[in-house]
């Protein structure tokens, strides 16, 4: 971070010459790319190094969120969703699937909003491949979206145990998120205490564009990158967008913080009084 702004680095932007590829914002979604580096693992998704520019990130998050929305009119389907449906159908049509393909099929079902199918595929896959990292991580995400938080936590503990070093921090944060929500069930979605930070000024009040120095010191160096990763594989999770708004504001980016807070209210219909005051 420097001069009160989020420092941005892109590594995968620019040319995308594959025929079966959708380029959006900071992420390129391709059916032949390497898997993304956090959360919901599908071999057809690869992301630029995070943290991402807010505009690109928000475009990507919306694209991923819209994958689960089926259009009512024939021929009016989201092109990205069509591609995911085609890939799911291809895997469904195979007589046998490898462990990686089963993880992919579960991830595709999650993206397409068919969570019950995802859980069924991934539970069976985990019985056959109990030490497969992608299967464990995807099952944890699917169970969370199904509302089965206790079993989601169990699956994510396995994912943390199996995670390669470069994915360890993201998996640990995902597990922490699920455990927090298990311990503090809410009728209205509030702000998760992911980092033990109060997003207030030295007087203990919210202030646009600043945060108390003592609180800012508590933030991990990769806080923005990690929460962006969480929000990309859980794109329909409003409280994660609120968390990102607080992080943007803490680094002096009032404009994007305000846009994300507005998105929480308008797009996610969040009614938390503290959110609306902000």
Beta strands, then each sheet from edge to edge (+ up, - down):
strand 1: 21-24
strand 2: 27-30
strand 3: 45-47
sheet 1: 1+ 2- 3+
end
